[in-house]
Amino acid sequence: MRLFAALLLPEDVSRELAAEVDQLKTLPGSDALRWTGRPGWHFTLAFYGEVDDDVVPDLSLRLERAAHRSEPFRLTLRGGGQFGHGRALWVGADGDVPSMRLLADRAEAAGRKAGVPMGDHRRYKAHLTVARSRDAVDVRDCLASLDAFTGRAWTVGELALVRSDLPRSGVPGEQPRYEAVARWALGAGG
């Protein structure tokens, strides 16, 4: 199954982001983007790709340990950016980003120790993808709008292992489906 470790948004933060994304969709050039839906909004900490079923229990155990070694921390959605000249438009994070990076490093290490091929290590960049495009898109208006965006703060209290099923129907605009297959509370009490 196709898996990744992630931080999921609380409902009130997701609603607030939805209002911001609705505004972004009205800006010039936004119709050239494929907008991700609320079920797809998350901060990926470590992407594992296709994981054999027999590896999942060890990966889960290691992620549980990583969660218990990581204390809850505060985050806020703030600002945004792009990858690949508008091929991905994202919202950033503010707050205790160093704790988020540490949790991402632990989630990546959990994958490596469980035998998941992780590829080359890259410094974690906190981002939540809100839109994509196959082609380069001018997203300057969206970026200007996101510069002024600051969401409400919340306490991140859990780590999730998420399964993603990619679209297979060929229907334009079909979104991947996401399912949290496991969740672990952060901190020693989790």
N, C-alpha and C positions, 0 to 999 in steps of 0.2 A: 504494500500500500504506500501511497505518496504521503509523506509526513513532514511536519515542521514543528518546532517549538515556538510558542507565541505568547504575547500579552494581548488579552482581549479587552475591549472597551466596556465600561459600565454603560447601562442603557441611557442615562442622562447625558453622558459625554457623547455617545453615538447620536442622539437626537440633535445635540448642538452642532456636531460636525455635519449632519445631514442638512441643516439649515444653511451652513456655510457652502456646502457643495451645491445646493440648489441655486445659490447666488452665482457661483462660479460657472454654472451651466448656462447662464444668461449672457456671458461675456463673449466678445468677438473671438471666433476661432474655436470655441468650446465644442461646437458640433463635430469637429474633426477628431475628438477624443472618444474613447470607449470608457464610460464611467463605471467604476466598481460600485456595487451595491453594498448596503450596510452589512449584510452577512459576511462580506469579504474584508471588512475593515479590522485590521489587527497590526501589531508590530511583530514581524517575524524576528525571532532571536537567533534561530539556527535552522537552516533548511537541510533536510536529510534526503529528500528525493524518495525513490522507490526503496522501501525497506522490507526485507523478507520477514514473514510472519514470525519465524523463530527467533529473530533479533529483537522484536518489539518488547518482550518482557524485560530483557536486560537493559535496553534503552530506557524503558519506563522506570525501572528501579534507579538508574543513574540520574534521571531527571528529577525523581522524587528527592533524592539526596541533595541535588543542586538547589532545589526549591527550599528545602529545610535549612540549608546553609546560607540562604539569602534572606535578609530582613525585608519586610514591606517598605516601600518607598513611594514618594509623591511624584506625580507627573502631571504635566499640562500639555495639551496640544497647542503648538505655537508655530506660526510661520509655515514655510514650505519651500519646495525646491523642485528640481527636475533632474532626470537622468536622460542622457542620450538625446539632447535637443528636443525635448517635449515628448519623447517616447514613453516617459513615465512622469507623472505629476504626483507629488507627494506632500503630505503634511508632516511637519517635524514635531519633536518633543522638547520640552523644557522641564526644568525641575531637577530631580536627582538622576540625571542621565548617567553619571559614573556608576551608580548602582545598577542601572539598566544594562550598561556595557558589561559589568561584571557578571550579571546573570546570563547575558548572551554568550560570554566566554565559557561559562560553566555549562551551558546547554550545548555548545559546540564540542567541548571536551567530553560531555556525556556521550555524544554521538561517536566520536573517535574511539573512546574506550569500549563502546558496545560493538565496534567493528563496522560502523557505517563509514563508507568512503566520503570524506568531507571536502576533499580538494584543498587548495591553498587557503591558509588563514588570511582574512582581511580584517582590518580595523572595522568594528561595528559602527554603522551609520544608522541612527534611529530615524526611521521613516515609515509612514503609513500610506500606501499607494491608494490614490483616489481616482486616477484615470491613466489610461495607456493609449498608445497609438503604434501602429506598425511603421508609420512614416514620421519624419521630423515634423513637429508642429510648433508654431509660434505661440508660446504660452505666457508671454510677458504680462498680459493683462491679468491672467490667473495668479501669477507670482506676485504682482503688485497688490492684488486683493489679499492674498495669503499673508503678505508682510504685515498687514494690520490685524490678522486673526490671532487671538489668544482665547483658548477655551478654558473651561473651569478645571480646577485641580482635583485630582482624586488620588487615593492611596491604592497602589498596585499591591494586591494581596495574594495573587496566585499565578502560577505558571501553567500553561496548557499545552498538551500535545494534540495537534490538529491534523486531521486527515483531509486531503483535498482531492476531489474528483474533477478532472478537467472535462470541459464540454466535449461531447462526442457526436452530437446530433448534426453539427454543421449549420445550425440555425444562427444567422448573424445576431450578435448581441448576447448570446447565451453566456451565462456567467459560470465560473467554477462553483462547485458546491463544497462547503466546509463543514466539518463536524469535529467538535472537541471530543476526542476519544478518552482523554484522561486530564484531570486537573489536580494540582497539588498546591496547598496553601504555602505561602512563603513564611519562613521563620521556624525557629526550633519548636514552636507550639503546633506547627502544621502537621 
